[in-house]
Amino acid sequence: MTLLAVTALALGACGNQTEQRIGGAAVGAGTGAVVAGPVGAVVGGAVGAVTAPTVVRETRRSTR
C-alpha cells in the first residue's frame, strides 16, 4: 500500500513527463509480471515510472 502511495505521488508531481512515466510504468509492470509474477509487476511498475524520463531523454539524445 505504501508503494502505491509513493508511486501516485511521483506520478502526480512529474508535470509534463506524465506520459513518459505512465508508459514506463506499464512496460515495467509487464516485464516484472513475466519475470516475477504479481510482486514483480508492482516493483517493475514503480521502477519503470521512476526511470522512464531518464531513459527517454538519453534515447533522444543518442538518436540526434
N, C-alpha and C positions, 0 to 999 in steps of 0.2 A: 504494500500500500504506500509506503514511503517513497519507493522508487517511482511509482505512478505520479505522486505529487511533485517530485523533483523534475520529472520529465515534463509535466504540464507547465511548471514554472519556466523551465528552459525554453519550451516552445512558445510560450506567451511573451517572453522577453526578447525574442530574436528579431523583431522588426521585419525588414524586407527579406530576410532569409528563411521565412516560414516554409515556403515551398521546398527549399533545399532540405530543411530539417525533416519535413514530413516524408519526402522521398527517401532520405537516408534512413529514417526510422522504419519505413516499410521494407526496404531492402535488407536492413539489418535484422529485422524481425523474421523475415522469410528465411534468411540464411541461418539464423540462430535456431529456428524451429527445425530445420533439416538436420542440423548438427546435434542439437541437444534437447529437442523437444520443447515443451512449454516454457521451461525455465530459460532455455537458450533464446526463445523468441522474445522474452521480456528483456533480457540482458542485451541481445543483439539490437533490439529496437532502441534502447537507451543509448547504446554506443553509436549507432547509426545517426541518431538525432543530434548527438553532440559533435561528431566528427564530420558530418556531411558538408558544412560550409567550407571547411578547410580543404577537403578533397576536391570539391567543385572549383575552388579558387586555384589550387595547384594544377588541376587538369586544364583549366582555361589558360593558365599561364604557359603551360608546356606545349599547347597547340598553337600558340601565336607565332 
